[in-house]
Amino acid sequence: MISLQGVKKVFQTRNGKVTAVDDIDLSINQGEIFGIIGYSGAGKSTLIRMLNGLETPTSGVVDVAGRDLGKVRGRQLREARQEISMIFQHFNLLWSRTVKENIAFPLEIAGVNREERNKRVAELVKLVGLEGREDSYPAQLSGGQKQRVGIARALANNPKVLLCDEATSALDPQTTDSILELLVDINKRLKLTIVLITHEMHVIRKICHRVAVMEAGRIVEQGNVLDVFRKPQQPITKRFVKQVTEPEETQETIEHLLAEFPQGRVIQLTFVGASAEQPIITNLIRKFAIDVNILQGKISQTQNGAYGTLFVHLDGEESEVDKALAYIREQQVELEVMTNV
Ligand SMILES: Nc1ncnc2c1ncn2[C@@H]1O[C@H](COP(=O)(O)OP(=O)(O)OP(=O)(O)O)[C@@H](O)[C@H]1O
């Protein structure tokens, strides 16, 4: 559905050239929810803006739904934009129009007649769960409801791709979850390809099938969300994964334990799917003369399945602890031995 080859975007500024996107190759499948995560300035917005023709690449090819967006102009570009919709962090609604009129707006532009428009608007209002609010103005709606209007408007012309630019960053956690659930529902029902950019790993965990991590204009790591959570490779990816797997108090507990019990080891175990069912702690206690102290555990769901993390302190004779570590390494779990930094 989307293919980027050697895509580069260089901005000319008063202080010289800025390479916002630097030689990116990327392929996104039809029907997939694909997340792009990175810190501020990584180049996410520039990348997503090239996916709907708002920016043209300095070099490389951006192909979306069979069109080379770097080349199409005029009518063809307008047609392409109808197939590639976008929702925004600050909703970008028309404040003087009601919910119904906001949703009808792209249909008016596309020249759809009044009767068809009304029918389509009613369908969309239902799809996003805004029944009863059709005649409200945006200022009378909550943040979550405003984003629902944004989503309905974006879907009006039956796009093939929905781009989400930090679509939940202005919302509280609960509202974020309800909007993310709506996106998953739409993805399943309409088989719509969704590309989202975010700086929050929670968003990736909750709804994406695959993820790409961006740093300084480049994609430094990408893969299936569960694999990336289980085995992040790059330091930046590890930091993002920690946003969801490791609450702040875990770090404090670990530091405290490392200081208090210099003997033994504090370890982090990460397991996915079937490996979560192994009685690994029971086996450790039975097989080795060590004490096992559970510090913190958590199981999270992703679109590709569940994964869990467990922090434990192993204490005993050094040789026994080493044997226990060797045993864990033979199991289907990831093991990290924590050390003081
Ligand atoms: N129109 C522009 N002119 C000049 N430089 C730009 C322009 N747009 C973006 N940049 C620069 O390109 C780099 C990447 O910016 P971009 O907005 O794509 O990053 P981002 O990851 O989306 O960050 P944020 O979430 O803060 O928007 C930054 O250094 C930014 O200053």
The ligand as an SDF file (V2000), in Angstrom:
LIG
                    3D

 31 33  0  0  0  0  0  0  0  0999 V2000
    9.4950   23.6890    7.0210 N   0  0  0  0  0  0  0  0  0  0  0  0
   10.6560   23.4960    7.6300 C   0  0  0  0  0  0  0  0  0  0  0  0
   11.7200   24.3130    7.4210 N   0  0  0  0  0  0  0  0  0  0  0  0
   12.9100   24.0880    8.0080 C   0  0  0  0  0  0  0  0  0  0  0  0
   13.1580   23.0710    8.8550 N   0  0  0  0  0  0  0  0  0  0  0  0
   12.1550   22.2170    9.1210 C   0  0  0  0  0  0  0  0  0  0  0  0
   10.8530   22.3880    8.5270 C   0  0  0  0  0  0  0  0  0  0  0  0
   10.0570   21.3740    8.9830 N   0  0  0  0  0  0  0  0  0  0  0  0
   10.8080   20.6400    9.8250 C   0  0  0  0  0  0  0  0  0  0  0  0
   12.0700   21.1330    9.9120 N   0  0  0  0  0  0  0  0  0  0  0  0
   13.1850   20.5580   10.7030 C   0  0  0  0  0  0  0  0  0  0  0  0
   13.2950   19.1920   10.4160 O   0  0  0  0  0  0  0  0  0  0  0  0
   13.5800   18.4200   11.5830 C   0  0  0  0  0  0  0  0  0  0  0  0
   12.5100   17.3730   11.7790 C   0  0  0  0  0  0  0  0  0  0  0  0
   11.2650   18.0110   12.1210 O   0  0  0  0  0  0  0  0  0  0  0  0
    9.8790   17.2600   12.2660 P   0  0  0  0  0  0  0  0  0  0  0  0
    8.8420   18.2780   12.6210 O   0  0  0  0  0  0  0  0  0  0  0  0
    9.6420   16.4220   11.0620 O   0  0  0  0  0  0  0  0  0  0  0  0
   10.1700   16.3100   13.5110 O   0  0  0  0  0  0  0  0  0  0  0  0
    9.1510   15.5540   14.4720 P   0  0  0  0  0  0  0  0  0  0  0  0
    9.7720   14.2610   14.7890 O   0  0  0  0  0  0  0  0  0  0  0  0
    7.8170   15.5320   13.8440 O   0  0  0  0  0  0  0  0  0  0  0  0
    9.1220   16.4650   15.7530 O   0  0  0  0  0  0  0  0  0  0  0  0
    7.8590   17.1770   16.4410 P   0  0  0  0  0  0  0  0  0  0  0  0
    7.0830   16.0740   17.0710 O   0  0  0  0  0  0  0  0  0  0  0  0
    8.4880   18.1050   17.4300 O   0  0  0  0  0  0  0  0  0  0  0  0
    7.1410   17.8830   15.3310 O   0  0  0  0  0  0  0  0  0  0  0  0
   13.6850   19.4280   12.7200 C   0  0  0  0  0  0  0  0  0  0  0  0
   15.0430   19.7460   12.8970 O   0  0  0  0  0  0  0  0  0  0  0  0
   12.9210   20.6290   12.2070 C   0  0  0  0  0  0  0  0  0  0  0  0
   13.4120   21.8130   12.7700 O   0  0  0  0  0  0  0  0  0  0  0  0
  1  2  1  0
  2  3  1  0
  2  7  2  0
  3  4  2  0
  4  5  1  0
  5  6  2  0
  6  7  1  0
  6 10  1  0
  7  8  1  0
  8  9  2  0
  9 10  1  0
 10 11  1  0
 11 12  1  0
 11 30  1  0
 12 13  1  0
 13 14  1  0
 13 28  1  0
 14 15  1  0
 15 16  1  0
 16 17  2  0
 16 18  1  0
 16 19  1  0
 19 20  1  0
 20 21  2  0
 20 22  1  0
 20 23  1  0
 23 24  1  0
 24 25  2  0
 24 26  1  0
 24 27  1  0
 28 29  1  0
 28 30  1  0
 30 31  1  0
M  END
$$$$
